[in-house]
Amino acid sequence: MPDLEILAVLRERLERSLVQSAYPLWATAGIDARGGFVERLDTNGYPLAADVRARVPPRQLFSYSLASDFGWTGDIATLLRNGLREFEARYRRPDGLYRTLVAFDGTVRDDSALLYDQAFALLGLTGTARLLGYAEQERRALELRDAIAAAYRTGRGEFRSDHSTHDVREINPHMHLLEACLAWAEIGGDSTWQQWADEIVDLALRRFISSKTGALTEAFTSTWSAAPGPLGRRVEPGHQFEWAWLLLRWAARQPRSLQQANARRAALDLIEVGELFGVRDGFAVNALLDDFTMSEPDARLWPQTERLKAALSAAALTSEPRYLTMAVSAASALAAFLDTRVAGLWFDRRLASGEWVIEPAPASSFYHIVGAIHALKRR
């Protein structure tokens, strides 16, 4: 069967899983008594009274904002309205930033604020804007962006990860801030969303991606040397794919230029690194070292989704059949992670041996799943 036909079958299967199982389950068991989102569901589909990380509510807001695109007919507006209200009430600090961790009962567990979580708050607001009003949600987002600039920005496109003085610059918060800025640039009215995105892309092309290997490592010093220790040598296949998807998304908004061409070439090189060295038995693994030797051969769910999005973007850009073959492999891997005893849950980890780790399903993975299936639907 040709790859396009296989992909169509997988798309139908994955969309059906979302509409018939995942959205209904997480819209009931995944919501607490006050309308907030829970951290995870146990293997029987029941909520656990666990602390909830700040990244979870905005990821769920984003996930449910796309539900109508798949034909899900639940009360999306109420879910978003209640979810946003509870997120603001439980997590927002007086300085406009969002605290890291809140207990299931609403007690503050960790009042510190991470750039990573602020980036997801920005992204979550793009989701609520679709149903709750663009102008009001962009106003909130711009206020948060001002707070982010004051707390974390160190230069054009450059941000520290938190309020500490440690000499480390991490690529992951930059990546999700780029994602949020691109999302707002596509729907918002403020031109500086695109400016921030341009600056982060410029930084990534100059500093994050090695000119020797074409790969991204996870962390640097503030002078852009490799961070000391394992973090400075860590290469995550999932992030090669995720950055590639974002760079291609950014390039699609640009007029023809040298920078656009550089971004496209860098994206395809990142995909090549991830695919050649980071995929084993059809699954994207967790981590390599910077010489591309295997570091963590187990596979989590989220790298499979980012591999799928990158493959679809590369296929659209180049029309090369190999990217469709890659997309089929990634979609098949994602479907395997969703093949659980209770429909609507997912496995989060697959061991290198091929065994699945039986454990509660994290709500944070929903955003990855929905994003990948949405990209497949648009394809």
Secondary structure, DSSP 8 states (H G I E B T S, - for coil): --HHHHHHHHHHHHHHHIIIIIHHHHHHTTB-TTS-B-SEE-TTS-B----EETTHHHHHHHHHHTGGGGT--S-HHHHHHHHHHHHHHHHB-TTS-B-SEE-TTS-EEE----HHHHHHHHHHHHHHHHHH-HHHHHHHHHHHHHHHHHHHEEETTEE-SSSS--S-EEHHHHHHHHHHHHHHHHH-S-THHHHHHHHHHHHIIIIIB-TTT--B-SEE-TTSSB-SSGGGGEE-HHHHHHHHHHHHHHHTTS-S-HHHHHHHHHHHHHHHHHHHHSEETTEE-SEEETT--EEE--EEHHHHHHHHHHHHHHHHHH--HHHHHHHHHHHHHHHHHT--SSTT----EE-TTS-B----EETTHHHHHHHHHHHHHH-
